[in-house]
Amino acid sequence: MTGVLGLTSLVAAAAISFGLLFFLRPLLARYALARPNARSSHREPTPQGGGIAVIVATTIVVCAASLFLRHEPSWSLELVVVFTSTIFLALVGVTDDLRPLEAMPRLLLQALAVAVVLSALPTDLRVFPFAAWWFERLVLFAALLWFVNLVNFMDGIDWMTVAEVIPIAAALAIFGLMGALPSGASLVAFVLCGATIGFAPFNRPVAQLFLGDVGSLPIGLILGWLLVLLAGNGHLAAALLLPLYYLGDATITLLRRLANGERITQAHQNHFYQRATDKGFSVNQIVGRVFVTNIVLIGLAAVTLACQSTALHAAMVVTGSGIVGLLLWSFDHRPGSSFSLRP
């Protein structure tokens, strides 16, 4: 795949996403209002469901642009399976947005979508060559299911998902052009980046529109699939570094809640980025720091692609973990702390 095709697809996805949202927003305001609850950071009812446009734009543009990849028939089949699961998960999300589902049925439906995506992976794709194939697939299943949920959990304030998805998708697209991903996967990354850019103006603080589960769940599935492919192509360190802020915030929060004996299915505002608002950080300060941190993590991931030294890869992951740790620490302190990461 050429960079020209990728950039053209990105622009097309951004335009379609923005156009759909322009026309859909009044309808969503009428039928899909998100009212404040225990997990919310907003005070007023706000339309949700912006993810409909993101997923529709991504699907349309990938289908159109994949015609240029017809010389890779195996990719055509894999893309069909992945986007069938993506659309299925979007339907689960829109149902949950309109009439919340119980935790267990929702998790089972997510698990089904994840299992189908993993079944479409090349059988020779290995992330942990030293482990048994079945054990590796079991680990990938758990990791991808967790990733789908953590993207949903982290979509709690304006522009948070934008600040995460755009840089990660852009990095995956560029890494694909460098040969770290198959051409079809690189195309998907370009398109997802563009579709999210189209959504960004509507979610700018104070948001006119929320993404909703219809967007966060399938976006998590697509990004997770891309990261699995990146890891399976020999770039595990890069696949860990790119989403490291999300992984750190969501995982530490989950473990902390478990240690405190809290029900993990109960709505809450205990994520570091949510706690930061109680410490005096503005939404722009929070998402700005997350965005800058993601750019730094992309730089560290690029280093691991350029050099195949295991020791260097470990050093980059440790460095990235330290940077994310400082950001999480700063979110528990007021702005002006000597360790605050300012954009």
C-alpha positions in Angstrom: 0.0 0.0 0.0 1.3 3.5 -0.8 1.3 6.5 1.4 -0.9 8.3 -1.2 -3.7 5.7 -0.8 -3.4 5.9 3.0 -3.6 9.7 3.1 -6.5 9.8 0.6 -8.4 7.2 2.7 -7.7 9.2 5.9 -9.1 12.4 4.4 -12.1 10.6 2.9 -12.9 9.0 6.3 -12.6 12.3 8.1 -14.9 14.0 5.7 -17.5 11.2 5.8 -17.4 11.0 9.6 -17.8 14.7 10.0 -20.6 14.9 7.5 -22.5 12.1 9.1 -22.2 13.6 12.5 -23.3 17.0 11.2 -26.6 15.5 10.1 -27.0 12.9 12.9 -26.4 15.2 15.9 -30.0 16.6 16.0 -31.3 13.0 15.8 -29.0 11.8 18.5 -29.9 14.8 20.7 -33.5 13.7 20.5 -33.2 9.9 21.0 -29.8 9.2 22.6 -29.1 11.5 25.5 -26.5 10.5 28.0 -27.6 11.6 31.4 -25.1 12.1 34.2 -24.5 9.1 36.4 -21.9 7.8 38.9 -19.3 7.3 36.1 -20.0 10.6 34.3 -17.8 13.6 34.2 -20.4 15.8 32.6 -23.2 17.8 34.4 -25.8 18.2 31.6 -27.5 15.6 29.4 -25.4 15.3 26.2 -26.1 13.3 23.0 -24.1 10.1 22.6 -23.7 7.8 19.7 -21.0 9.7 17.7 -19.3 6.4 17.3 -21.9 5.4 14.7 -20.3 7.9 12.2 -16.8 6.8 13.1 -17.5 3.1 12.5 -19.7 3.7 9.4 -17.0 5.9 7.9 -14.2 3.5 8.7 -16.2 0.5 7.2 -17.1 2.4 4.0 -13.6 3.7 3.3 -11.9 0.4 4.1 -14.2 -1.5 1.8 -13.6 1.0 -1.0 -9.9 1.4 -0.5 -9.3 -2.4 -0.1 -10.2 -2.8 -3.8 -6.6 -1.6 -4.4 -5.4 -4.5 -2.3 -7.0 -7.3 -4.4 -3.6 -8.9 -5.0 -3.8 -10.0 -1.3 -6.9 -12.3 -1.2 -6.1 -13.6 2.3 -6.3 -10.1 3.6 -9.7 -9.6 2.0 -11.1 -12.5 4.0 -9.4 -11.3 7.2 -10.8 -7.8 6.8 -14.3 -9.2 6.2 -14.1 -11.2 9.4 -12.7 -8.3 11.4 -15.3 -5.8 10.2 -18.1 -8.2 10.6 -17.1 -8.5 14.3 -16.7 -4.8 14.5 -20.2 -4.1 13.2 -21.5 -6.8 15.6 -19.8 -5.1 18.5 -21.1 -1.7 17.4 -24.6 -3.1 17.5 -24.0 -4.4 21.0 -22.7 -0.9 21.9 -25.7 1.0 20.5 -28.1 -1.4 22.4 -26.2 -0.7 25.6 -26.3 3.1 24.9 -30.1 3.0 24.5 -30.9 0.4 27.1 -28.0 -0.7 29.3 -27.3 -4.4 29.3 -26.3 -6.5 32.3 -22.6 -6.9 32.7 -22.4 -10.7 32.0 -24.4 -10.7 28.7 -22.4 -7.7 27.5 -19.1 -9.4 28.4 -20.2 -12.6 26.6 -21.1 -10.8 23.4 -17.7 -9.0 23.5 -16.0 -12.3 24.0 -17.7 -13.7 21.0 -16.5 -10.8 18.8 -13.0 -11.1 20.1 -12.9 -14.9 19.5 -14.1 -14.4 15.9 -11.3 -11.8 15.3 -8.7 -14.1 16.7 -9.9 -17.0 14.6 -9.1 -14.9 11.5 -5.5 -14.4 12.5 -2.9 -16.2 10.3 -2.2 -19.6 12.0 1.5 -18.9 11.8 1.3 -15.6 13.6 3.2 -15.9 16.9 3.6 -13.3 19.6 5.2 -15.7 22.1 7.1 -18.4 20.0 8.3 -20.1 23.2 4.8 -20.9 24.4 2.3 -23.5 23.1 0.1 -22.2 20.3 -3.1 -22.8 22.2 -1.8 -21.0 25.3 -0.7 -18.0 23.3 -4.2 -17.7 21.7 -5.7 -17.9 25.2 -3.5 -15.1 26.4 -4.3 -13.0 23.3 -8.0 -13.6 23.9 -7.8 -12.4 27.4 -5.7 -9.4 26.4 -7.9 -8.4 23.5 -11.1 -8.7 25.6 -9.5 -6.5 28.3 -8.3 -4.0 25.7 -11.9 -3.7 24.3 -13.2 -3.0 27.8 -10.4 -0.6 28.8 -11.0 1.6 25.8 -14.6 1.8 26.8 -13.6 2.5 30.4 -11.2 5.3 29.4 -13.8 7.1 27.3 -14.9 9.2 30.3 -14.0 12.8 29.5 -14.1 15.0 26.4 -11.4 14.3 23.9 -9.8 11.5 25.9 -10.4 8.9 23.2 -9.4 11.4 20.5 -6.1 12.1 22.3 -5.5 8.3 22.4 -6.8 6.9 19.2 -5.5 9.6 16.7 -1.8 9.3 17.7 -1.9 5.5 18.1 -3.7 4.9 14.8 -1.4 7.4 13.0 1.6 5.6 14.4 0.3 2.2 13.3 -0.4 3.6 9.9 3.2 4.9 9.5 4.7 1.7 11.0 2.7 -0.2 8.4 4.3 1.8 5.6 7.6 0.9 7.2 6.8 -2.8 6.8 5.8 -3.5 10.4 2.2 -4.3 9.5 0.5 -5.9 6.4 -0.8 -3.4 3.9 -4.4 -4.1 4.8 -3.8 -3.4 8.5 -2.0 -0.1 7.7 -4.9 0.9 5.6 -7.3 0.3 8.5 -5.1 2.4 10.8 -5.1 5.3 8.3 -8.9 5.2 8.0 -9.6 4.9 11.7 -7.4 7.8 12.3 -9.3 9.9 9.8 -12.7 8.9 11.1 -11.7 9.9 14.6 -10.4 13.2 13.3 -13.9 13.8 11.8 -15.4 13.1 15.2 -13.0 15.3 17.2 -14.7 18.8 16.6 -17.9 17.5 18.0 -16.2 16.1 21.2 -14.1 19.2 21.8 -14.5 20.4 25.4 -17.3 21.2 26.3 -18.5 18.3 24.1 -21.5 18.6 21.9 -21.5 14.8 21.4 -20.1 11.7 23.0 -18.7 8.7 21.3 -20.9 6.2 23.2 -20.3 2.4 23.5 -21.3 2.1 19.9 -17.9 3.7 19.2 -15.6 2.8 22.0 -16.2 -0.9 21.9 -15.5 -1.5 18.2 -12.7 1.0 18.2 -11.1 -1.0 21.0 -11.5 -4.2 18.9 -9.9 -2.6 15.8 -7.0 -1.1 17.7 -6.5 -4.3 19.7 -6.4 -6.4 16.5 -3.9 -4.0 14.9 -1.7 -4.2 18.0 -1.8 -8.0 18.0 -0.7 -8.0 14.4 2.2 -5.6 15.3 3.3 -7.8 18.1 3.0 -10.9 15.9 5.2 -9.3 13.3 8.1 -9.2 15.9 7.3 -5.8 17.5 6.0 -6.7 20.9 7.7 -3.8 22.6 6.1 -1.3 20.2 2.7 -3.0 20.7 3.0 -2.5 24.4 4.4 1.1 24.2 1.7 2.6 22.0 -1.3 2.1 24.3 0.8 2.2 27.5 -1.1 5.1 29.1 -4.4 3.4 28.7 -3.0 0.1 29.9 -1.5 1.8 32.9 -4.4 3.9 34.0 -7.1 1.2 33.5 -5.1 -1.8 34.8 -3.9 0.0 38.0 -7.4 1.3 38.6 -8.9 -2.2 38.3 -6.3 -3.7 40.6 -6.8 -1.0 43.1 -10.6 -1.4 43.1 -10.2 -5.2 43.5 -7.8 -4.7 46.5 -10.4 -2.4 48.1 -13.1 -5.0 47.7 -15.2 -2.8 45.3 -17.5 -4.3 42.7 -15.7 -3.9 39.4 -18.9 -3.9 37.4 -20.2 -0.8 39.3 -19.9 2.6 37.7 -17.1 4.8 39.2 -14.8 7.8 38.8 -11.6 6.3 40.1 -9.5 6.4 36.9 -6.4 8.6 37.3 -7.7 11.0 34.6 -11.0 11.3 36.4 -9.4 11.9 39.7 -7.3 14.6 38.1 -10.4 16.7 37.7 -10.9 16.6 41.4 -7.3 17.7 41.9 -7.8 20.9 39.9 -6.8 19.8 36.4 -8.9 21.1 33.6 -10.1 18.7 30.8 -7.7 20.4 28.4 -4.8 20.0 30.7 -5.6 16.3 31.2 -6.0 15.4 27.5 -3.1 17.6 26.5 -0.8 15.7 28.8 -2.1 12.4 27.6 -1.6 13.4 24.0 2.0 14.6 24.6 2.8 11.4 26.5 1.4 9.4 23.6 3.7 11.2 21.2 6.7 10.4 23.4 5.6 6.7 23.6 5.4 6.7 19.8 9.0 7.9 19.6 10.1 5.1 21.9 8.1 2.5 19.9 9.8 3.8 16.7 13.2 3.2 18.3 12.3 -0.4 18.9 11.3 -0.8 15.2 14.7 0.7 14.1 16.8 -1.6 16.3 16.1 -5.3 17.1 18.1 -5.4 20.3 16.2 -7.1 23.1 18.0 -5.1 25.7 17.1 -1.8 24.0 13.5 -3.0 23.7 13.3 -3.6 27.4 14.9 -0.3 28.1 12.3 1.5 26.0 9.5 -0.3 27.7 10.9 0.6 31.1 11.4 4.2 30.0 7.8 4.4 28.7 6.5 2.9 31.9 8.4 5.5 33.9 6.9 8.3 31.8 3.4 7.0 32.2 4.0 6.5 35.9 5.0 10.1 36.3 1.9 11.2 34.4 -0.4 9.1 36.6 1.4 10.4 39.7 0.9 14.0 38.5 -2.8 13.4 38.0 -3.0 12.7 41.8 -1.5 16.2 42.5 -2.5 19.7 41.7 -1.1 21.5 38.6 2.2 23.1 39.4 3.7 20.0 40.9 7.3 19.6 39.9 6.5 16.4 38.2 3.5 17.7 36.2 3.8 16.9 32.5 2.7 20.0 30.7 1.9 20.0 26.9 
